[in-house]
Amino acid sequence: MSIEENTIQVIGQFSERLPADFIEDCRSLARHNEWGLAIENLCTQLYEYDVQPSAQELDEIRRLAESAGLKEDTWDFLVSSGSST
């Protein structure tokens, strides 16, 4: 699976926990080769909406961020925000 497909799939996991327009914006970014920005926006909105990713979801986000060449501070604040494990 490509990074685009993986990013869209991970974003979709939060479709019931984040606003639909935001989910579509992130998917659109991923479809237009802006995976890093889509991941950054997803992480920011998860924090803003106090959505706590599961350990598996957080691991998927981490792997995507690393694949996109993003720094750890793109996603690691989700761990310290009290995400479930």
PDB file of N, CA, C and O in Angstrom, chain B, residues numbered from 101:
ATOM      1  N   MET B 101       0.852  -1.181   0.000  1.00  0.00           N
ATOM      2  CA  MET B 101       0.000   0.000   0.000  1.00  0.00           C
ATOM      3  C   MET B 101       0.898   1.244   0.000  1.00  0.00           C
ATOM      4  O   MET B 101       1.904   1.287   0.708  1.00  0.00           O
ATOM      5  N   SER B 102       0.535   2.237  -0.785  1.00  0.00           N
ATOM      6  CA  SER B 102       1.327   3.464  -0.887  1.00  0.00           C
ATOM      7  C   SER B 102       1.140   4.337   0.351  1.00  0.00           C
ATOM      8  O   SER B 102       0.205   4.142   1.128  1.00  0.00           O
ATOM      9  N   ILE B 103       2.038   5.298   0.522  1.00  0.00           N
ATOM     10  CA  ILE B 103       1.906   6.224   1.658  1.00  0.00           C
ATOM     11  C   ILE B 103       0.605   7.013   1.541  1.00  0.00           C
ATOM     12  O   ILE B 103      -0.025   7.329   2.551  1.00  0.00           O
ATOM     13  N   GLU B 104       0.203   7.331   0.316  1.00  0.00           N
ATOM     14  CA  GLU B 104      -1.073   8.035   0.115  1.00  0.00           C
ATOM     15  C   GLU B 104      -2.231   7.183   0.630  1.00  0.00           C
ATOM     16  O   GLU B 104      -3.071   7.663   1.392  1.00  0.00           O
ATOM     17  N   GLU B 105      -2.272   5.931   0.216  1.00  0.00           N
ATOM     18  CA  GLU B 105      -3.346   5.034   0.644  1.00  0.00           C
ATOM     19  C   GLU B 105      -3.322   4.811   2.151  1.00  0.00           C
ATOM     20  O   GLU B 105      -4.370   4.809   2.797  1.00  0.00           O
ATOM     21  N   ASN B 106      -2.120   4.621   2.717  1.00  0.00           N
ATOM     22  CA  ASN B 106      -1.995   4.436   4.163  1.00  0.00           C
ATOM     23  C   ASN B 106      -2.476   5.669   4.918  1.00  0.00           C
ATOM     24  O   ASN B 106      -3.179   5.555   5.922  1.00  0.00           O
ATOM     25  N   THR B 107      -2.096   6.841   4.433  1.00  0.00           N
ATOM     26  CA  THR B 107      -2.496   8.080   5.093  1.00  0.00           C
ATOM     27  C   THR B 107      -4.011   8.241   5.060  1.00  0.00           C
ATOM     28  O   THR B 107      -4.623   8.576   6.074  1.00  0.00           O
ATOM     29  N   ILE B 108      -4.614   8.005   3.907  1.00  0.00           N
ATOM     30  CA  ILE B 108      -6.067   8.116   3.773  1.00  0.00           C
ATOM     31  C   ILE B 108      -6.766   7.104   4.677  1.00  0.00           C
ATOM     32  O   ILE B 108      -7.789   7.416   5.286  1.00  0.00           O
ATOM     33  N   GLN B 109      -6.222   5.905   4.765  1.00  0.00           N
ATOM     34  CA  GLN B 109      -6.813   4.877   5.621  1.00  0.00           C
ATOM     35  C   GLN B 109      -6.752   5.286   7.097  1.00  0.00           C
ATOM     36  O   GLN B 109      -7.739   5.142   7.818  1.00  0.00           O
ATOM     37  N   VAL B 110      -5.611   5.790   7.546  1.00  0.00           N
ATOM     38  CA  VAL B 110      -5.475   6.207   8.946  1.00  0.00           C
ATOM     39  C   VAL B 110      -6.406   7.382   9.241  1.00  0.00           C
ATOM     40  O   VAL B 110      -7.061   7.412  10.282  1.00  0.00           O
ATOM     41  N   ILE B 111      -6.463   8.337   8.332  1.00  0.00           N
ATOM     42  CA  ILE B 111      -7.372   9.477   8.517  1.00  0.00           C
ATOM     43  C   ILE B 111      -8.802   8.972   8.682  1.00  0.00           C
ATOM     44  O   ILE B 111      -9.543   9.452   9.539  1.00  0.00           O
ATOM     45  N   GLY B 112      -9.179   8.006   7.860  1.00  0.00           N
ATOM     46  CA  GLY B 112     -10.528   7.459   7.907  1.00  0.00           C
ATOM     47  C   GLY B 112     -10.885   6.815   9.238  1.00  0.00           C
ATOM     48  O   GLY B 112     -12.060   6.747   9.598  1.00  0.00           O
ATOM     49  N   GLN B 113      -9.889   6.342   9.968  1.00  0.00           N
ATOM     50  CA  GLN B 113     -10.143   5.729  11.273  1.00  0.00           C
ATOM     51  C   GLN B 113     -10.733   6.723  12.270  1.00  0.00           C
ATOM     52  O   GLN B 113     -11.322   6.329  13.276  1.00  0.00           O
ATOM     53  N   PHE B 114     -10.569   8.011  11.985  1.00  0.00           N
ATOM     54  CA  PHE B 114     -11.053   9.046  12.898  1.00  0.00           C
ATOM     55  C   PHE B 114     -12.316   9.737  12.387  1.00  0.00           C
ATOM     56  O   PHE B 114     -12.720  10.771  12.919  1.00  0.00           O
ATOM     57  N   SER B 115     -12.940   9.164  11.354  1.00  0.00           N
ATOM     58  CA  SER B 115     -14.089   9.825  10.729  1.00  0.00           C
ATOM     59  C   SER B 115     -15.282   9.976  11.656  1.00  0.00           C
ATOM     60  O   SER B 115     -16.095  10.877  11.452  1.00  0.00           O
ATOM     61  N   GLU B 116     -15.414   9.147  12.644  1.00  0.00           N
ATOM     62  CA  GLU B 116     -16.515   9.267  13.604  1.00  0.00           C
ATOM     63  C   GLU B 116     -16.150  10.138  14.806  1.00  0.00           C
ATOM     64  O   GLU B 116     -16.999  10.441  15.644  1.00  0.00           O
ATOM     65  N   ARG B 117     -14.867  10.541  14.882  1.00  0.00           N
ATOM     66  CA  ARG B 117     -14.405  11.292  16.060  1.00  0.00           C
ATOM     67  C   ARG B 117     -13.963  12.713  15.744  1.00  0.00           C
ATOM     68  O   ARG B 117     -13.697  13.501  16.652  1.00  0.00           O
ATOM     69  N   LEU B 118     -13.884  13.038  14.471  1.00  0.00           N
ATOM     70  CA  LEU B 118     -13.525  14.390  14.031  1.00  0.00           C
ATOM     71  C   LEU B 118     -14.564  14.862  13.015  1.00  0.00           C
ATOM     72  O   LEU B 118     -15.221  14.034  12.384  1.00  0.00           O
ATOM     73  N   PRO B 119     -14.726  16.180  12.846  1.00  0.00           N
ATOM     74  CA  PRO B 119     -15.708  16.693  11.882  1.00  0.00           C
ATOM     75  C   PRO B 119     -15.452  16.185  10.460  1.00  0.00           C
ATOM     76  O   PRO B 119     -14.307  16.060  10.025  1.00  0.00           O
ATOM     77  N   ALA B 120     -16.529  15.898   9.758  1.00  0.00           N
ATOM     78  CA  ALA B 120     -16.447  15.341   8.408  1.00  0.00           C
ATOM     79  C   ALA B 120     -15.686  16.255   7.450  1.00  0.00           C
ATOM     80  O   ALA B 120     -14.917  15.768   6.621  1.00  0.00           O
ATOM     81  N   ASP B 121     -15.887  17.569   7.547  1.00  0.00           N
ATOM     82  CA  ASP B 121     -15.189  18.472   6.626  1.00  0.00           C
ATOM     83  C   ASP B 121     -13.680  18.447   6.865  1.00  0.00           C
ATOM     84  O   ASP B 121     -12.897  18.576   5.924  1.00  0.00           O
ATOM     85  N   PHE B 122     -13.283  18.284   8.100  1.00  0.00           N
ATOM     86  CA  PHE B 122     -11.858  18.190   8.394  1.00  0.00           C
ATOM     87  C   PHE B 122     -11.274  16.895   7.826  1.00  0.00           C
ATOM     88  O   PHE B 122     -10.194  16.900   7.236  1.00  0.00           O
ATOM     89  N   ILE B 123     -11.992  15.797   8.008  1.00  0.00           N
ATOM     90  CA  ILE B 123     -11.536  14.509   7.477  1.00  0.00           C
ATOM     91  C   ILE B 123     -11.352  14.613   5.966  1.00  0.00           C
ATOM     92  O   ILE B 123     -10.344  14.152   5.430  1.00  0.00           O
ATOM     93  N   GLU B 124     -12.312  15.212   5.285  1.00  0.00           N
ATOM     94  CA  GLU B 124     -12.212  15.338   3.828  1.00  0.00           C
ATOM     95  C   GLU B 124     -11.046  16.241   3.423  1.00  0.00           C
ATOM     96  O   GLU B 124     -10.363  15.962   2.438  1.00  0.00           O
ATOM     97  N   ASP B 125     -10.815  17.309   4.167  1.00  0.00           N
ATOM     98  CA  ASP B 125      -9.663  18.177   3.881  1.00  0.00           C
ATOM     99  C   ASP B 125      -8.352  17.400   3.988  1.00  0.00           C
ATOM    100  O   ASP B 125      -7.473  17.540   3.138  1.00  0.00           O
ATOM    101  N   CYS B 126      -8.225  16.590   5.020  1.00  0.00           N
ATOM    102  CA  CYS B 126      -7.001  15.791   5.199  1.00  0.00           C
ATOM    103  C   CYS B 126      -6.851  14.768   4.081  1.00  0.00           C
ATOM    104  O   CYS B 126      -5.755  14.571   3.555  1.00  0.00           O
ATOM    105  N   ARG B 127      -7.938  14.126   3.725  1.00  0.00           N
ATOM    106  CA  ARG B 127      -7.881  13.162   2.621  1.00  0.00           C
ATOM    107  C   ARG B 127      -7.465  13.847   1.328  1.00  0.00           C
ATOM    108  O   ARG B 127      -6.667  13.311   0.559  1.00  0.00           O
ATOM    109  N   SER B 128      -8.011  15.030   1.095  1.00  0.00           N
ATOM    110  CA  SER B 128      -7.663  15.782  -0.110  1.00  0.00           C
ATOM    111  C   SER B 128      -6.173  16.114  -0.131  1.00  0.00           C
ATOM    112  O   SER B 128      -5.522  15.982  -1.167  1.00  0.00           O
ATOM    113  N   LEU B 129      -5.636  16.540   0.999  1.00  0.00           N
ATOM    114  CA  LEU B 129      -4.196  16.813   1.082  1.00  0.00           C
ATOM    115  C   LEU B 129      -3.394  15.569   0.725  1.00  0.00           C
ATOM    116  O   LEU B 129      -2.438  15.641  -0.047  1.00  0.00           O
ATOM    117  N   ALA B 130      -3.784  14.430   1.287  1.00  0.00           N
ATOM    118  CA  ALA B 130      -3.064  13.179   1.022  1.00  0.00           C
ATOM    119  C   ALA B 130      -3.140  12.807  -0.457  1.00  0.00           C
ATOM    120  O   ALA B 130      -2.152  12.358  -1.039  1.00  0.00           O
ATOM    121  N   ARG B 131      -4.315  12.995  -1.063  1.00  0.00           N
ATOM    122  CA  ARG B 131      -4.475  12.668  -2.490  1.00  0.00           C
ATOM    123  C   ARG B 131      -3.640  13.585  -3.384  1.00  0.00           C
ATOM    124  O   ARG B 131      -3.322  13.231  -4.519  1.00  0.00           O
ATOM    125  N   HIS B 132      -3.288  14.761  -2.869  1.00  0.00           N
ATOM    126  CA  HIS B 132      -2.502  15.721  -3.647  1.00  0.00           C
ATOM    127  C   HIS B 132      -1.033  15.757  -3.205  1.00  0.00           C
ATOM    128  O   HIS B 132      -0.370  16.792  -3.273  1.00  0.00           O
ATOM    129  N   ASN B 133      -0.553  14.606  -2.755  1.00  0.00           N
ATOM    130  CA  ASN B 133       0.861  14.427  -2.385  1.00  0.00           C
ATOM    131  C   ASN B 133       1.308  15.317  -1.238  1.00  0.00           C
ATOM    132  O   ASN B 133       2.490  15.646  -1.135  1.00  0.00           O
ATOM    133  N   GLU B 134       0.396  15.703  -0.389  1.00  0.00           N
ATOM    134  CA  GLU B 134       0.712  16.500   0.802  1.00  0.00           C
ATOM    135  C   GLU B 134       0.511  15.650   2.056  1.00  0.00           C
ATOM    136  O   GLU B 134      -0.167  16.057   2.999  1.00  0.00           O
ATOM    137  N   TRP B 135       1.125  14.440   2.043  1.00  0.00           N
ATOM    138  CA  TRP B 135       0.937  13.502   3.148  1.00  0.00           C
ATOM    139  C   TRP B 135       1.411  14.088   4.464  1.00  0.00           C
ATOM    140  O   TRP B 135       0.734  13.962   5.484  1.00  0.00           O
ATOM    141  N   GLY B 136       2.564  14.726   4.443  1.00  0.00           N
ATOM    142  CA  GLY B 136       3.101  15.300   5.668  1.00  0.00           C
ATOM    143  C   GLY B 136       2.163  16.317   6.278  1.00  0.00           C
ATOM    144  O   GLY B 136       1.920  16.294   7.485  1.00  0.00           O
ATOM    145  N   LEU B 137       1.634  17.206   5.462  1.00  0.00           N
ATOM    146  CA  LEU B 137       0.709  18.219   5.946  1.00  0.00           C
ATOM    147  C   LEU B 137      -0.588  17.568   6.446  1.00  0.00           C
ATOM    148  O   LEU B 137      -1.153  17.999   7.452  1.00  0.00           O
ATOM    149  N   ALA B 138      -1.051  16.543   5.752  1.00  0.00           N
ATOM    150  CA  ALA B 138      -2.261  15.831   6.187  1.00  0.00           C
ATOM    151  C   ALA B 138      -2.035  15.195   7.556  1.00  0.00           C
ATOM    152  O   ALA B 138      -2.916  15.249   8.414  1.00  0.00           O
ATOM    153  N   ILE B 139      -0.881  14.601   7.766  1.00  0.00           N
ATOM    154  CA  ILE B 139      -0.572  13.969   9.052  1.00  0.00           C
ATOM    155  C   ILE B 139      -0.435  15.025  10.144  1.00  0.00           C
ATOM    156  O   ILE B 139      -0.959  14.858  11.245  1.00  0.00           O
ATOM    157  N   GLU B 140       0.268  16.108   9.836  1.00  0.00           N
ATOM    158  CA  GLU B 140       0.403  17.192  10.821  1.00  0.00           C
ATOM    159  C   GLU B 140      -0.961  17.739  11.225  1.00  0.00           C
ATOM    160  O   GLU B 140      -1.234  17.917  12.412  1.00  0.00           O
ATOM    161  N   ASN B 141      -1.818  18.005  10.239  1.00  0.00           N
ATOM    162  CA  ASN B 141      -3.159  18.529  10.522  1.00  0.00           C
ATOM    163  C   ASN B 141      -3.985  17.532  11.328  1.00  0.00           C
ATOM    164  O   ASN B 141      -4.707  17.916  12.248  1.00  0.00           O
ATOM    165  N   LEU B 142      -3.876  16.256  10.981  1.00  0.00           N
ATOM    166  CA  LEU B 142      -4.602  15.230  11.722  1.00  0.00           C
ATOM    167  C   LEU B 142      -4.178  15.241  13.190  1.00  0.00           C
ATOM    168  O   LEU B 142      -5.028  15.246  14.080  1.00  0.00           O
ATOM    169  N   CYS B 143      -2.893  15.246  13.442  1.00  0.00           N
ATOM    170  CA  CYS B 143      -2.394  15.232  14.818  1.00  0.00           C
ATOM    171  C   CYS B 143      -2.849  16.468  15.589  1.00  0.00           C
ATOM    172  O   CYS B 143      -3.259  16.371  16.745  1.00  0.00           O
ATOM    173  N   THR B 144      -2.774  17.611  14.950  1.00  0.00           N
ATOM    174  CA  THR B 144      -3.210  18.849  15.607  1.00  0.00           C
ATOM    175  C   THR B 144      -4.689  18.787  15.963  1.00  0.00           C
ATOM    176  O   THR B 144      -5.077  19.162  17.069  1.00  0.00           O
ATOM    177  N   GLN B 145      -5.508  18.321  15.042  1.00  0.00           N
ATOM    178  CA  GLN B 145      -6.942  18.262  15.297  1.00  0.00           C
ATOM    179  C   GLN B 145      -7.296  17.189  16.324  1.00  0.00           C
ATOM    180  O   GLN B 145      -8.226  17.377  17.108  1.00  0.00           O
ATOM    181  N   LEU B 146      -6.583  16.086  16.334  1.00  0.00           N
ATOM    182  CA  LEU B 146      -6.814  15.087  17.374  1.00  0.00           C
ATOM    183  C   LEU B 146      -6.582  15.704  18.747  1.00  0.00           C
ATOM    184  O   LEU B 146      -7.345  15.467  19.684  1.00  0.00           O
ATOM    185  N   TYR B 147      -5.544  16.481  18.852  1.00  0.00           N
ATOM    186  CA  TYR B 147      -5.239  17.154  20.118  1.00  0.00           C
ATOM    187  C   TYR B 147      -6.306  18.201  20.446  1.00  0.00           C
ATOM    188  O   TYR B 147      -6.805  18.253  21.571  1.00  0.00           O
ATOM    189  N   GLU B 148      -6.650  19.026  19.470  1.00  0.00           N
ATOM    190  CA  GLU B 148      -7.624  20.097  19.687  1.00  0.00           C
ATOM    191  C   GLU B 148      -9.000  19.563  20.073  1.00  0.00           C
ATOM    192  O   GLU B 148      -9.688  20.155  20.904  1.00  0.00           O
ATOM    193  N   TYR B 149      -9.398  18.453  19.473  1.00  0.00           N
ATOM    194  CA  TYR B 149     -10.703  17.872  19.765  1.00  0.00           C
ATOM    195  C   TYR B 149     -10.636  16.849  20.908  1.00  0.00           C
ATOM    196  O   TYR B 149     -11.624  16.180  21.212  1.00  0.00           O
ATOM    197  N   ASP B 150      -9.476  16.740  21.525  1.00  0.00           N
ATOM    198  CA  ASP B 150      -9.259  15.834  22.648  1.00  0.00           C
ATOM    199  C   ASP B 150      -9.624  14.392  22.293  1.00  0.00           C
ATOM    200  O   ASP B 150     -10.226  13.670  23.088  1.00  0.00           O
ATOM    201  N   VAL B 151      -9.244  13.996  21.081  1.00  0.00           N
ATOM    202  CA  VAL B 151      -9.443  12.618  20.627  1.00  0.00           C
ATOM    203  C   VAL B 151      -8.182  11.846  20.980  1.00  0.00           C
ATOM    204  O   VAL B 151      -7.079  12.222  20.584  1.00  0.00           O
ATOM    205  N   GLN B 152      -8.354  10.778  21.718  1.00  0.00           N
ATOM    206  CA  GLN B 152      -7.213   9.998  22.161  1.00  0.00           C
ATOM    207  C   GLN B 152      -7.064   8.754  21.294  1.00  0.00           C
ATOM    208  O   GLN B 152      -7.854   7.817  21.406  1.00  0.00           O
ATOM    209  N   PRO B 153      -6.054   8.743  20.431  1.00  0.00           N
ATOM    210  CA  PRO B 153      -5.849   7.565  19.585  1.00  0.00           C
ATOM    211  C   PRO B 153      -5.468   6.352  20.432  1.00  0.00           C
ATOM    212  O   PRO B 153      -4.825   6.480  21.474  1.00  0.00           O
ATOM    213  N   SER B 154      -5.872   5.189  19.970  1.00  0.00           N
ATOM    214  CA  SER B 154      -5.445   3.955  20.624  1.00  0.00           C
ATOM    215  C   SER B 154      -3.951   3.783  20.383  1.00  0.00           C
ATOM    216  O   SER B 154      -3.359   4.487  19.566  1.00  0.00           O
ATOM    217  N   ALA B 155      -3.360   2.857  21.089  1.00  0.00           N
ATOM    218  CA  ALA B 155      -1.929   2.577  20.903  1.00  0.00           C
ATOM    219  C   ALA B 155      -1.643   2.173  19.459  1.00  0.00           C
ATOM    220  O   ALA B 155      -0.630   2.580  18.890  1.00  0.00           O
ATOM    221  N   GLN B 156      -2.529   1.377  18.865  1.00  0.00           N
ATOM    222  CA  GLN B 156      -2.355   0.951  17.480  1.00  0.00           C
ATOM    223  C   GLN B 156      -2.455   2.136  16.525  1.00  0.00           C
ATOM    224  O   GLN B 156      -1.644   2.268  15.608  1.00  0.00           O
ATOM    225  N   GLU B 157      -3.447   2.996  16.739  1.00  0.00           N
ATOM    226  CA  GLU B 157      -3.603   4.178  15.888  1.00  0.00           C
ATOM    227  C   GLU B 157      -2.398   5.095  16.010  1.00  0.00           C
ATOM    228  O   GLU B 157      -1.912   5.630  15.013  1.00  0.00           O
ATOM    229  N   LEU B 158      -1.922   5.274  17.221  1.00  0.00           N
ATOM    230  CA  LEU B 158      -0.759   6.124  17.436  1.00  0.00           C
ATOM    231  C   LEU B 158       0.467   5.546  16.744  1.00  0.00           C
ATOM    232  O   LEU B 158       1.269   6.290  16.178  1.00  0.00           O
ATOM    233  N   ASP B 159       0.618   4.233  16.785  1.00  0.00           N
ATOM    234  CA  ASP B 159       1.741   3.587  16.102  1.00  0.00           C
ATOM    235  C   ASP B 159       1.638   3.795  14.590  1.00  0.00           C
ATOM    236  O   ASP B 159       2.649   4.026  13.927  1.00  0.00           O
ATOM    237  N   GLU B 160       0.438   3.717  14.049  1.00  0.00           N
ATOM    238  CA  GLU B 160       0.242   3.949  12.615  1.00  0.00           C
ATOM    239  C   GLU B 160       0.578   5.390  12.254  1.00  0.00           C
ATOM    240  O   GLU B 160       1.208   5.646  11.228  1.00  0.00           O
ATOM    241  N   ILE B 161       0.158   6.327  13.092  1.00  0.00           N
ATOM    242  CA  ILE B 161       0.474   7.739  12.862  1.00  0.00           C
ATOM    243  C   ILE B 161       1.987   7.942  12.902  1.00  0.00           C
ATOM    244  O   ILE B 161       2.547   8.637  12.054  1.00  0.00           O
ATOM    245  N   ARG B 162       2.641   7.339  13.883  1.00  0.00           N
ATOM    246  CA  ARG B 162       4.097   7.458  14.005  1.00  0.00           C
ATOM    247  C   ARG B 162       4.795   6.928  12.750  1.00  0.00           C
ATOM    248  O   ARG B 162       5.698   7.573  12.217  1.00  0.00           O
ATOM    249  N   ARG B 163       4.376   5.761  12.285  1.00  0.00           N
ATOM    250  CA  ARG B 163       4.997   5.174  11.093  1.00  0.00           C
ATOM    251  C   ARG B 163       4.791   6.058   9.861  1.00  0.00           C
ATOM    252  O   ARG B 163       5.705   6.232   9.055  1.00  0.00           O
ATOM    253  N   LEU B 164       3.597   6.607   9.724  1.00  0.00           N
ATOM    254  CA  LEU B 164       3.331   7.507   8.596  1.00  0.00           C
ATOM    255  C   LEU B 164       4.193   8.763   8.687  1.00  0.00           C
ATOM    256  O   LEU B 164       4.766   9.207   7.692  1.00  0.00           O
ATOM    257  N   ALA B 165       4.280   9.327   9.884  1.00  0.00           N
ATOM    258  CA  ALA B 165       5.079  10.541  10.075  1.00  0.00           C
ATOM    259  C   ALA B 165       6.540  10.274   9.723  1.00  0.00           C
ATOM    260  O   ALA B 165       7.184  11.087   9.060  1.00  0.00           O
ATOM    261  N   GLU B 166       7.053   9.140  10.168  1.00  0.00           N
ATOM    262  CA  GLU B 166       8.439   8.792   9.844  1.00  0.00           C
ATOM    263  C   GLU B 166       8.611   8.588   8.344  1.00  0.00           C
ATOM    264  O   GLU B 166       9.611   9.021   7.772  1.00  0.00           O
ATOM    265  N   SER B 167       7.647   7.933   7.701  1.00  0.00           N
ATOM    266  CA  SER B 167       7.725   7.711   6.252  1.00  0.00           C
ATOM    267  C   SER B 167       7.702   9.021   5.475  1.00  0.00           C
ATOM    268  O   SER B 167       8.312   9.137   4.412  1.00  0.00           O
ATOM    269  N   ALA B 168       6.991  10.001   6.017  1.00  0.00           N
ATOM    270  CA  ALA B 168       6.899  11.310   5.364  1.00  0.00           C
ATOM    271  C   ALA B 168       8.066  12.210   5.740  1.00  0.00           C
ATOM    272  O   ALA B 168       8.155  13.341   5.261  1.00  0.00           O
ATOM    273  N   GLY B 169       8.971  11.715   6.604  1.00  0.00           N
ATOM    274  CA  GLY B 169      10.137  12.500   6.991  1.00  0.00           C
ATOM    275  C   GLY B 169       9.830  13.587   8.010  1.00  0.00           C
ATOM    276  O   GLY B 169      10.564  14.571   8.112  1.00  0.00           O
ATOM    277  N   LEU B 170       8.743  13.413   8.769  1.00  0.00           N
ATOM    278  CA  LEU B 170       8.368  14.416   9.768  1.00  0.00           C
ATOM    279  C   LEU B 170       9.100  14.165  11.073  1.00  0.00           C
ATOM    280  O   LEU B 170       9.474  13.035  11.389  1.00  0.00           O
ATOM    281  N   LYS B 171       9.296  15.225  11.816  1.00  0.00           N
ATOM    282  CA  LYS B 171       9.955  15.113  13.106  1.00  0.00           C
ATOM    283  C   LYS B 171       9.007  14.498  14.131  1.00  0.00           C
ATOM    284  O   LYS B 171       7.786  14.526  13.974  1.00  0.00           O
ATOM    285  N   GLU B 172       9.601  13.945  15.179  1.00  0.00           N
ATOM    286  CA  GLU B 172       8.827  13.287  16.231  1.00  0.00           C
ATOM    287  C   GLU B 172       7.830  14.228  16.887  1.00  0.00           C
ATOM    288  O   GLU B 172       6.763  13.792  17.319  1.00  0.00           O
ATOM    289  N   ASP B 173       8.163  15.516  16.970  1.00  0.00           N
ATOM    290  CA  ASP B 173       7.251  16.453  17.636  1.00  0.00           C
ATOM    291  C   ASP B 173       5.964  16.702  16.842  1.00  0.00           C
ATOM    292  O   ASP B 173       5.081  17.427  17.300  1.00  0.00           O
ATOM    293  N   THR B 174       5.860  16.103  15.658  1.00  0.00           N
ATOM    294  CA  THR B 174       4.628  16.172  14.873  1.00  0.00           C
ATOM    295  C   THR B 174       3.519  15.380  15.545  1.00  0.00           C
ATOM    296  O   THR B 174       2.348  15.751  15.462  1.00  0.00           O
ATOM    297  N   TRP B 175       3.882  14.297  16.207  1.00  0.00           N
ATOM    298  CA  TRP B 175       2.881  13.397  16.772  1.00  0.00           C
ATOM    299  C   TRP B 175       3.093  13.048  18.240  1.00  0.00           C
ATOM    300  O   TRP B 175       2.148  12.609  18.896  1.00  0.00           O
ATOM    301  N   ASP B 176       4.296  13.227  18.779  1.00  0.00           N
ATOM    302  CA  ASP B 176       4.563  12.689  20.119  1.00  0.00           C
ATOM    303  C   ASP B 176       3.777  13.388  21.230  1.00  0.00           C
ATOM    304  O   ASP B 176       3.635  12.834  22.320  1.00  0.00           O
ATOM    305  N   PHE B 177       3.270  14.578  20.976  1.00  0.00           N
ATOM    306  CA  PHE B 177       2.447  15.251  21.997  1.00  0.00           C
ATOM    307  C   PHE B 177       1.137  14.501  22.230  1.00  0.00           C
ATOM    308  O   PHE B 177       0.500  14.682  23.268  1.00  0.00           O
ATOM    309  N   LEU B 178       0.726  13.653  21.271  1.00  0.00           N
ATOM    310  CA  LEU B 178      -0.473  12.853  21.472  1.00  0.00           C
ATOM    311  C   LEU B 178      -0.274  11.801  22.556  1.00  0.00           C
ATOM    312  O   LEU B 178      -1.227  11.404  23.227  1.00  0.00           O
ATOM    313  N   VAL B 179       0.961  11.356  22.724  1.00  0.00           N
ATOM    314  CA  VAL B 179       1.276  10.396  23.791  1.00  0.00           C
ATOM    315  C   VAL B 179       1.135  11.080  25.141  1.00  0.00           C
ATOM    316  O   VAL B 179       0.536  10.529  26.065  1.00  0.00           O
ATOM    317  N   SER B 180       1.682  12.267  25.250  1.00  0.00           N
ATOM    318  CA  SER B 180       1.649  12.967  26.529  1.00  0.00           C
ATOM    319  C   SER B 180       0.289  13.573  26.836  1.00  0.00           C
ATOM    320  O   SER B 180       0.050  14.032  27.953  1.00  0.00           O
ATOM    321  N   SER B 181      -0.614  13.577  25.842  1.00  0.00           N
ATOM    322  CA  SER B 181      -1.951  14.108  26.110  1.00  0.00           C
ATOM    323  C   SER B 181      -2.859  13.077  26.750  1.00  0.00           C
ATOM    324  O   SER B 181      -4.040  13.329  26.991  1.00  0.00           O
ATOM    325  N   GLY B 182      -2.286  11.900  27.026  1.00  0.00           N
ATOM    326  CA  GLY B 182      -3.052  10.898  27.750  1.00  0.00           C
ATOM    327  C   GLY B 182      -3.730   9.875  26.861  1.00  0.00           C
ATOM    328  O   GLY B 182      -4.779   9.345  27.226  1.00  0.00           O
ATOM    329  N   SER B 183      -3.158   9.588  25.709  1.00  0.00           N
ATOM    330  CA  SER B 183      -3.788   8.607  24.831  1.00  0.00           C
ATOM    331  C   SER B 183      -3.814   7.249  25.508  1.00  0.00           C
ATOM    332  O   SER B 183      -2.939   6.903  26.303  1.00  0.00           O
ATOM    333  N   SER B 184      -4.839   6.499  25.170  1.00  0.00           N
ATOM    334  CA  SER B 184      -4.992   5.171  25.758  1.00  0.00           C
ATOM    335  C   SER B 184      -3.993   4.212  25.142  1.00  0.00           C
ATOM    336  O   SER B 184      -3.557   4.401  24.006  1.00  0.00           O
ATOM    337  N   THR B 185      -3.636   3.189  25.888  1.00  0.00           N
ATOM    338  CA  THR B 185      -2.696   2.197  25.394  1.00  0.00           C
ATOM    339  C   THR B 185      -3.298   0.832  25.337  1.00  0.00           C
ATOM    340  O   THR B 185      -2.629  -0.122  24.939  1.00  0.00           O
TER     341      THR B 185
END
